[in-house]
Every structure is written in C-alpha cells, then in structure tokens.
Amino acid sequence: MLDLHSREVLGSQRVEMSFDVGTVLLETYNWESPVTAANFLNYVRAGFYDQMLVHRAINGFMIQMGLLSFDGYNDEDRVTWSIRTPGPSIINEASNRLSNSRGTLSMARTSDPNSATAQFFINQADNSFLDFGSSNNPDGYAVFARVYSGMSVVDEIAAEPTTQLAGVGSDVPARGVLLQSVRFL
C-alpha cells in the first residue's frame, strides 16, 4: 500500500516545452527514474533550457538539446550560439525497465554510462536498441519522461534540413530551431 501511495505522490511532474514551431507537453517518471527526473527538473527550475537550440535532429530517430545557448543573430542574420555549461554528471538509471519508445525522453551521454548532465533527446521512433541490456548499448540510455501532447512538433523538428557545425557535429538543424522556454505546468 505504501509503494502505491508513494508512486501517486512522487509519480510525475508535467512540463511545457515551447519551441519556435509549437509546444510539446511532457510528464516525468519521478518514481521510475528519480535521479534522472530530478536532474532534469532542476535544470528546468533554473531556466537552463530557456533560449536553447536543438543541436541534433535525425528524422526517424530523435531530436536532442541541452548544449547550445541561442545568443541571437549576427549582421548576416545568422544564428549565433555558445556552449552552455552543465552541472555535474549523474548515475545512469537505464536499468529502470523503461524503453526508448516513440515519445519518450532520455538523457544523452558519452561512452561513459554515468556521464549524463543536461543534454537529453526525444525519441521520434521506437529505439529499443538504446535500452538497457540491448546488444548495441548494454548500459542503455535512461528514459525519464514521455511526451503526452505535441509529437507532431517533434516530427516537424526532426524533418528539418541539417548541416554540420564546427565544434558541435553533424545533424544540426540548419536554420537554428529554438527551444524558447521550458516551464512547469
């Protein structure tokens, strides 16, 4: 009985992500991914994700953010950016049995399973090859939230033409897709 009550109390937090192309509504999995969800919600509370660029978009895979700050436009009307400094890394909670299915949010990380900080991605497709215990990624990528409204916005962003950007990598949306704000509901 206590676990059921705890899950109801700690179960989720609703969040609104406002992009320049629309709004995505999500809820966190606080019970299943307590460290990861708390990490994300702390960044939301601090305004870390406001005025940020989507720095990776791969149609049929995912969109990623949490790295590049939108700094404005230069004299040639091109987007200017800087790298936003995140806080410390967290443990990998990918063993929580949540799958990287379409519409879930997961923490991005390096090859070190416990290196996630602020970067996260929204799965545009079912990406079970990113799940804990998979042959390609045995350590997995920790799912900590799910989109409950706005997947058409994710699809639109994933379909954006991309380019390569020195210091960032490939698959960067060429026009500079802006994550304007992330707020609690």
N, C-alpha and C positions, 0 to 999 in steps of 0.2 A: 504494500500500500504506500509506503514512504517513497519508493522509487517512482511510482506513478505520479504522486503529488509533486515530487521534485522535478520530474520531467515537465509537468504542466507549468510550474513556476519558472524554471530555467530554460524551457524549450526553445524559444526563438525570439529574435528581435527583427522587426520589419524596417527596411531601409529603402529609400528612394534614390536612384542614380539618375541624374539629369544630364543627358548628352545633348550636343547641338542638333541631333536628329530625332530626339524623342526621349522618353522616360522608361526606365526599367525598374520594376519593383521586385524586391527580394526579401527573403527571410533567412536568418541564420540558423544553424543547427548547434545551439549552445550546449545542449545535453550531449550530443554525439561527438562534437569537436570543441570542447571547452577552451582549450588554449588557443586554437586557431581562430575561433569565432571571437574570443575576447581580444586577440591581437588586431583583427580586422576592425572591430567596433571601437577600439582605442584610437586607431587611425582615423576613423570616421569622426569621432568625438573631437579630435584635434584639428579637423579640417584638412588633413594631409592630402586627401584625394581631390579637393576642390581645385579647379583650373588645371587639370592634368590632361595630358594627351594619351590617347590609345596608341601604344607604341608597337603593337603587333596585331595583325589581323590576317587570318588564314581561312578563306572560305571553305566550309565543310569541316572545320576543325575547331577554332576558338578565336576570341579576341582577348588581348592582355593589356593591363595598365598597372600603374603604380611606380613608374620610373621617371617619366618626363614631365616636368612642370611646363605649362604653357606660359611663356613670358611676353607674348604679344606678337606684333608684326614689324618687320623691318621696312626700310624705304622702298623695297621692291614688292611689298605686300606679301612677303613670305613669312610663314610661322617661325618664331624664334622660341627656343626652348633651353632648358638647363636640366641637369640630373638632380632629382630631389633625393636628399639623404634620408634613408630609413633608420629605424631603431634597430635593436639587436635581433638576431635570428631566434627562431622558436623551434621546438621539437616537432617532428613530423608525426601527425596523427592519422596518417593514411590507413592505418590498420582498423579504423572505426567501422569498416564494412560498408561505407557509403561509396557508391560507384560514380565515376566521372561520366554521367549520362547527360544528354542534352539538357541545357538549362541549369546545370549545377555550376557552382563557383569553387575553384580550387586555388591553393597557394602555388605560386611559381617558386622554383628553387634551382640551385645549381646541381651538379652531380652529387654533392653532399646532401643526404636526405634531410638533415637538420639545419638547412641554410635559408629557409623561407623568412622573409622580412615583410615587406609591404606589397610586393608585386603579386597580383592574382590574375586569374583568367576565368572567362565564362565559356564553358563548353558549348559550342554551337552544334555539335553532333554527339552521338554516343561514342565515348572514347575510353572504353573499358581497358584498353592497353595501357592506360595511365593508372589503373587501380593497383592497390597493394597486392603483392603476390603474383602479378602478371609476369610473363616471361621476359618482356622488354623492360619493364620497370618494377622489379620486385619490391622496392621500397615505396613505390607509389607516390601519388600527389594527393594531399589531404583535401577532401571535399568539406566545405564548412558552411555552405549556403545553397539556396536554389532560387531561381527566378520564378515568380508566380504570375507576373504580367510583364509584357514587353519583349518577348523573344523576337518579334518582328524587327525591333530596333537592333538587337544583336545581329540578326541576319543581314540587315542593311549595312551595318558597320563591317561585318566580315566580308561583304562583297565589294568593299571599297577598293579602287586601284591602289597598289602598293609600290614602294620603291625601297632602295637601300639607303641607309643613313649612316654616315661615318660615326663610329662611337656607339651606335645603337644596334645595327644589324639590318637584316632584310625583313621583308613583310611589314614595313612601316606604312600606314595609310598616307598616301602622297599629299592629300590636301590638309592633313592635320585634324583628325577627329578629336573634338574637345569633350572631355568629361567636365561639365561645368560645376556640378556640386554633388555631394553625397550627404544625405540627411536622414536622421531617424524619423520614422513615422509614428 
